[in-house]
């Protein structure tokens, strides 16, 4: 059975780079009918951030990345926190000591630093194996335990990167168990993957340099490595460097607070570095599971294009069932485990469900994110204050004098006022507006834009007939007259 894992450290929030690793591991497992495991690598207690475990779990569930085994749900290979598996690491460490493949490090941190400085001064690379003690002390767990490496050249196959090579110079005696009794990542993840029967290790490109050391340890432990699949970096928007927290990579949950929907986030993250070989861009999670294979993951870095994410989000908002979309605007999504934002503006939050749903019906196709909701809806619930500055910034409308603008609005009010309530429908309104174009010898970008501003005083809005229908005859005429 295919078994993959996501093994983050609880040291803060997860950004898109980490969540892509989780998503790809999830898709590999689901595509093969296998199992996806969440494991927390919490052995670096100095860097651990309180609340990170809950945040990691919430982030995965917000994206619909459901794991089969994990720290909060258990499983056949529990526990799934490394800090609760210390006896396992000690057992394997003692096997290495007994086989002569690990030794106690007798040096103090200051002595190691002196050795590094001496190597740097002489222009040589520092390798701990060049300073291996001749008669190391018996390991009593108070000193670091190091692997006694066997330097050699390595060639290995990566399911994404292809055939890779590394020379013996990349091999060194690295720490297995720290002096505080906790294992290093380099040791613990190999033991955990073995004991949890992980078949595929899917992780970031930064681990390639360490792989020769891992292969050396696999040999020392006499175990067969899993399949390696290395994900290329996610690059910043300009494509000139890796996207990281220091470069403004956001907590993945921030995107939900900013009005992005689950389907768009999953679709977008999956598309960074993977495609199915077609021109298709919009994928459901079911399609991703059915089509995802590691041989379609690219080897070069994938640029994080937020404009494309916004476009993809708008496409998904259009696809959502109105009931589902309405629930999400209230922060009560069917797909998230708990509430996020209520995206309606102040007036919208005081409106009735029926009023909000009517508005949502006509603005759904205009939403790029749920955070656009107040801009596209507040003017339906409360009469906005005129803002002539918006008209003065319009390239077409600013060519008219203020008197000319007001005359056009007066003509619109007079013309529309001849429509009675029974004929206040989309077809009659559009016909009336078209007649008004002829009568005023105007053009749609001028006349229709001017009327739209007078009714909404918003940068964008639905079509004029739909807007006027929802506002109603009396309110439409009142707003035109007040402008």
C-alpha positions in Angstrom: 0.0 0.0 0.0 1.2 3.5 -0.9 1.7 5.5 2.4 2.8 9.1 2.3 3.2 11.6 5.1 3.3 15.3 5.9 5.7 15.9 8.8 5.9 19.6 9.7 7.6 21.1 12.8 5.2 23.1 15.1 7.3 26.2 14.9 4.7 28.7 13.5 2.2 29.0 10.7 2.2 27.1 7.4 2.6 29.0 4.1 1.9 27.8 0.6 5.3 26.0 0.3 4.6 23.7 3.2 0.9 23.2 2.3 1.8 22.2 -1.3 4.0 19.4 0.1 1.1 18.2 2.2 -1.3 18.5 -0.8 1.0 16.6 -3.2 1.6 13.8 -0.6 -2.2 13.6 0.0 -2.9 13.4 -3.8 -0.3 10.7 -4.3 -1.9 8.6 -1.5 -5.5 9.2 -2.6 -4.7 8.5 -6.3 -3.3 5.1 -5.3 -6.0 4.3 -2.7 -3.3 4.5 0.0 -2.9 6.3 3.3 -1.9 9.8 4.1 -0.3 10.4 7.6 0.2 13.6 9.6 3.2 13.4 11.9 4.6 16.2 14.0 8.3 16.6 14.2 8.4 18.4 17.6 11.9 17.6 18.8 13.3 21.1 18.6 11.7 22.4 21.7 13.5 25.8 21.6 11.8 26.7 18.3 8.4 25.2 19.1 5.6 27.8 19.1 2.5 27.3 21.3 -0.6 26.6 19.4 1.2 25.6 16.2 -0.1 22.0 16.3 -3.7 23.1 16.4 -2.9 25.7 13.6 -1.4 23.0 11.4 -4.4 20.8 11.8 -6.8 23.6 11.1 -4.9 24.6 8.0 -5.0 21.1 6.5 -8.7 20.7 7.3 -9.5 24.2 5.9 -8.1 22.9 2.5 -9.8 19.6 2.7 -6.5 17.7 3.1 -7.8 15.0 5.4 -5.3 12.6 6.9 -5.9 9.0 7.8 -3.6 8.9 10.8 -2.3 11.7 13.0 -1.7 13.0 16.5 -5.3 13.9 17.2 -7.0 10.9 15.7 -4.4 8.1 16.3 -3.7 5.2 14.1 -1.9 1.8 13.9 1.6 3.4 14.3 0.8 5.9 17.1 2.1 8.1 18.7 2.4 10.6 15.8 4.4 13.2 17.8 8.2 12.6 17.8 8.5 13.8 21.3 6.4 10.8 22.4 8.6 8.3 20.5 11.9 8.9 22.3 12.3 5.2 23.3 12.2 4.2 19.7 15.1 6.5 18.7 17.1 5.3 21.7 16.7 1.7 20.7 17.9 2.3 17.2 20.7 4.5 18.4 22.0 1.7 20.7 22.0 -0.6 17.7 24.3 1.8 15.8 26.6 2.1 18.9 26.8 -1.7 19.2 27.6 -2.0 15.5 30.3 0.6 15.8 28.4 3.0 13.6 27.8 5.7 16.2 29.9 7.3 18.9 29.6 9.8 21.8 30.8 13.3 20.8 33.2 14.4 23.6 33.7 18.0 22.4 32.1 21.0 24.0 30.3 23.5 21.7 33.2 25.9 22.2 35.7 23.2 21.1 33.7 22.5 17.9 33.5 26.2 17.1 37.3 26.4 17.5 37.7 23.5 15.0 35.4 25.3 12.6 37.3 28.5 12.9 40.6 26.8 12.3 39.3 25.1 9.2 38.0 28.4 7.9 41.3 30.1 8.6 43.2 27.5 6.7 40.7 27.7 3.8 39.5 24.1 4.2 35.9 22.8 4.5 35.0 21.8 8.0 34.0 18.1 8.3 33.5 16.6 11.7 34.7 13.2 10.5 38.2 14.7 10.1 38.2 15.3 13.9 36.7 12.0 15.0 38.0 11.1 18.5 40.3 8.1 18.6 38.8 6.8 21.9 35.3 8.3 22.3 33.7 7.9 25.7 30.9 5.5 26.4 27.7 7.1 25.4 25.7 7.9 28.6 23.1 10.1 26.9 24.6 13.3 28.3 26.7 13.9 25.2 25.5 14.2 21.6 25.6 10.9 19.6 27.1 11.1 16.1 26.9 8.7 13.2 30.3 7.2 12.3 29.9 7.9 8.6 31.3 5.8 5.7 32.1 8.4 3.1 31.4 7.3 -0.5 29.9 8.5 -3.8 26.2 8.1 -4.2 23.8 7.9 -7.1 20.1 7.7 -6.5 16.8 8.2 -8.3 14.3 10.9 -7.4 10.7 10.4 -8.7 10.6 14.1 -9.7 14.2 15.2 -10.1 15.4 12.1 -11.9 18.9 10.6 -11.4 21.1 12.5 -8.9 24.7 12.2 -7.9 26.8 13.3 -4.9 30.5 12.8 -4.0 32.0 11.4 -0.8 32.9 15.0 0.3 29.2 15.6 1.1 29.2 12.9 3.8 29.9 13.7 7.4 29.4 12.5 10.9 26.2 14.2 11.9 24.4 14.3 15.2 21.7 11.6 15.8 20.7 12.3 19.4 21.3 15.7 21.0 22.6 16.1 24.5 19.1 16.9 25.7 18.0 13.4 24.7 16.0 14.5 21.7 16.8 13.2 18.2 17.7 15.4 15.3 15.4 15.5 12.3 18.1 13.8 10.3 17.8 10.7 12.5 14.2 10.7 13.7 12.5 11.0 10.3 14.3 8.0 9.0 13.2 5.8 12.0 9.7 7.1 11.9 9.3 6.5 8.2 10.6 3.0 8.6 8.3 2.2 11.6 5.3 3.8 10.0 5.8 2.0 6.7 6.1 5.2 4.6 6.6 4.4 1.0 7.1 7.8 -0.5 9.0 10.8 1.0 7.7 14.0 -0.6 9.5 17.1 0.6 11.1 20.3 -0.6 14.2 20.9 -2.7 16.2 22.1 0.3 16.7 18.5 1.4 18.5 17.3 -1.7 21.9 18.4 -0.2 21.3 16.2 2.9 20.2 13.1 1.0 23.7 11.6 0.7 24.0 11.7 4.5 20.5 10.1 4.8 21.6 7.3 2.4 24.7 6.7 4.5 22.5 6.3 7.6 20.0 4.0 5.7 23.0 1.8 5.0 24.2 1.9 8.6 20.7 0.9 9.8 20.5 -1.8 7.1 17.2 -0.6 5.8 15.9 0.1 2.3 15.1 3.8 1.6 11.6 4.8 0.5 10.9 6.5 -2.8 12.2 10.1 -2.8 10.1 12.8 -4.5 11.6 16.3 -4.3 9.3 19.3 -4.9 10.9 22.3 -6.7 10.9 25.6 -4.9 7.9 28.0 -5.0 9.4 31.3 -6.2 8.2 34.8 -5.4 6.1 36.7 -7.9 9.1 38.0 -9.9 10.6 34.5 -10.0 14.0 35.5 -8.8 14.1 33.8 -5.4 12.4 31.2 -3.2 9.2 32.3 -1.6 9.6 32.2 2.2 8.2 33.7 5.4 10.9 36.4 5.4 9.7 37.4 1.9 6.1 37.9 2.9 4.8 34.3 2.4 1.5 34.4 4.3 -0.1 32.0 6.7 -2.3 29.9 4.4 -5.4 30.7 6.7 -4.9 34.3 5.8 -6.1 33.6 2.3 -9.4 32.4 3.7 -9.7 35.5 5.8 -9.0 37.5 2.7 -11.9 35.9 0.9 -10.4 33.1 -1.1 -12.4 29.8 -1.2 -11.1 26.3 -0.5 -11.6 25.0 -4.0 -9.5 27.9 -5.6 -6.7 27.5 -3.0 -6.4 23.8 -3.6 -6.6 24.2 -7.4 -4.0 27.0 -7.4 -1.6 25.3 -5.0 -1.8 22.0 -7.1 -1.0 23.9 -10.3 2.2 25.3 -8.9 4.7 22.8 -10.4 2.2 20.3 -11.7 -0.1 20.0 -14.7 -1.8 17.1 -16.4 -0.4 17.8 -19.8 -3.6 19.6 -21.1 -4.8 23.2 -21.3 -7.2 22.6 -18.4 -6.7 25.1 -15.5 -9.8 24.5 -13.3 -9.7 21.2 -11.4 -12.0 19.9 -8.7 -10.4 17.9 -5.9 -11.8 14.7 -7.4 -10.2 15.5 -10.7 -6.9 16.3 -9.0 -7.0 12.9 -7.2 -7.8 11.1 -10.4 -5.1 12.8 -12.5 -2.2 13.5 -10.1 1.0 11.6 -10.7 4.6 12.5 -9.7 5.9 12.2 -13.2 3.8 15.3 -14.1 5.6 17.5 -11.4 8.1 19.8 -13.0 11.7 20.1 -12.0 12.0 23.9 -12.2 10.7 26.4 -9.7 7.0 27.5 -9.8 6.3 31.2 -9.6 3.7 32.3 -7.1 1.3 34.5 -9.2 -1.3 36.1 -7.0 -3.1 37.6 -10.0 -3.7 34.1 -11.3 -5.0 33.0 -7.8 -7.5 35.9 -7.8 -8.7 34.9 -11.3 -9.0 31.3 -10.3 -10.9 32.3 -7.2 -13.4 34.3 -9.2 -14.0 31.3 -11.4 -14.7 29.1 -8.4 -17.0 31.7 -6.8 -19.1 31.6 -10.0 -19.3 27.8 -9.8 -20.5 27.7 -6.2 -24.1 26.8 -5.4 -25.8 29.9 -4.1 -26.7 28.3 -0.7 -23.1 27.2 -0.3 -21.7 30.6 -1.3 -24.1 32.4 1.0 -23.0 30.3 3.9 -19.4 31.2 3.2 -20.1 34.9 3.1 -21.4 34.5 6.6 -18.3 32.6 7.7 -20.3 29.3 8.0 -18.8 27.2 5.3 -19.8 23.7 4.6 -16.2 22.9 3.8 -14.4 24.4 6.8 -14.3 23.1 10.3 -15.1 26.4 12.0 -16.2 29.9 11.2 -13.9 32.5 9.5 -15.0 36.0 8.5 -18.5 37.4 8.0 -17.7 39.2 4.8 -20.8 41.5 4.6 -20.4 45.1 5.3 -22.0 46.9 8.3 -25.3 47.6 6.5 -25.3 44.1 4.9 -24.9 42.5 8.3 -28.1 44.3 9.5 -30.1 43.2 6.4 -32.3 40.1 6.3 -31.2 36.8 4.9 -33.7 37.3 2.0 -32.3 40.7 1.2 -28.7 39.5 1.2 -29.5 36.5 -0.9 -31.2 38.6 -3.6 -28.1 40.8 -3.7 -25.8 37.9 -3.9 -27.7 36.5 -6.8 -26.8 39.4 -9.0 -23.3 40.1 -7.8 -22.0 36.5 -7.6 -20.4 36.7 -11.1 -18.7 39.9 -10.2 -16.9 38.7 -7.1 -13.2 38.1 -7.3 -12.9 37.4 -3.6 -15.5 37.3 -0.8 -13.7 40.4 0.6 -15.2 42.3 -2.4 -18.6 41.8 -1.0 -19.0 45.1 0.9 -17.9 47.2 -2.1 -20.4 45.3 -4.3 -23.3 45.3 -1.9 -23.4 48.0 0.7 -25.1 50.5 -1.6 -28.1 48.1 -1.9 -28.7 48.3 1.8 -28.0 51.9 2.5 -28.1 55.0 0.3 -24.5 56.1 -0.4 -23.2 59.6 -0.1 -22.4 61.2 -3.6 -18.7 61.1 -4.4 -18.1 63.2 -7.5 -14.4 62.6 -7.2 -15.0 59.2 -8.6 -16.5 60.7 -11.7 -13.7 63.3 -12.0 -11.2 60.4 -12.2 -13.1 58.6 -15.0 -11.3 59.2 -18.3 -14.6 59.5 -20.2 -16.8 61.3 -17.7 -14.2 64.0 -16.8 -14.5 65.3 -20.3 -18.0 66.6 -19.5 -18.6 69.7 -17.4 -20.5 69.2 -14.1 -23.5 70.9 -15.6 -23.5 68.4 -18.6 -23.2 65.5 -16.2 -26.1 66.7 -14.1 -28.2 67.3 -17.3 -27.7 63.7 -18.4 -28.7 62.4 -14.9 -31.8 64.6 -15.0 -32.7 63.2 -18.5 -32.2 59.7 -17.2 -34.5 60.4 -14.2 -37.2 61.8 -16.4 -37.0 59.0 -18.9 -37.0 56.2 -16.3 -39.7 58.0 -14.3 -42.1 57.3 -17.2 -41.8 53.5 -16.5 -44.5 52.4 -14.0 -43.8 49.7 -11.4 -45.4 47.0 -13.4 -42.9 47.5 -16.3 -39.9 47.9 -14.0 -38.1 44.8 -15.3 -34.8 44.0 -16.9 -36.1 44.0 -20.5 -38.0 47.3 -20.2 -35.2 49.0 -18.3 -32.6 48.0 -21.0 -35.0 49.2 -23.8 -35.5 52.5 -21.9 -31.7 53.0 -21.5 -31.1 52.3 -25.1 -33.7 54.9 -26.1 -32.1 57.3 -23.8 -28.8 56.8 -25.5 -30.3 58.0 -28.8 -32.3 60.9 -27.3 -29.2 62.3 -25.5 -26.8 61.5 -28.4 -24.5 59.8 -25.9 -22.4 56.6 -25.7 -22.7 53.7 -23.3 -19.3 54.3 -21.6 -20.5 57.8 -20.7 -24.2 57.6 -20.1 -24.3 54.2 -18.4 -21.2 54.8 -16.3 -22.6 58.1 -15.1 -26.0 56.5 -14.1 -24.1 53.6 -12.4 -22.0 56.0 -10.3 -25.1 58.0 -9.3 -26.9 54.9 -8.1 -24.0 53.1 -6.3 -21.0 55.5 -5.9 -18.9 52.3 -6.1 -15.9 51.5 -8.4 -17.8 48.5 -9.9 -21.3 47.1 -9.8 -23.6 44.6 -11.6 -25.4 45.5 -14.8 -27.6 48.6 -14.7 -31.0 46.8 -15.3 -30.2 44.3 -12.5 -29.0 47.1 -10.2 -32.1 49.2 -10.8 -34.5 46.2 -10.4 -33.0 45.3 -7.0 -33.0 48.9 -5.8 -36.6 49.3 -7.0 -38.3 52.1 -8.9 -38.6 54.7 -6.1 -35.1 54.3 -4.8 -33.6 54.4 -8.2 -35.4 57.7 -9.1 -34.6 59.2 -5.7 -30.9 58.5 -6.1 -30.8 59.9 -9.6 -32.6 63.1 -8.4 -30.3 63.5 -5.4 -27.2 63.4 -7.6 
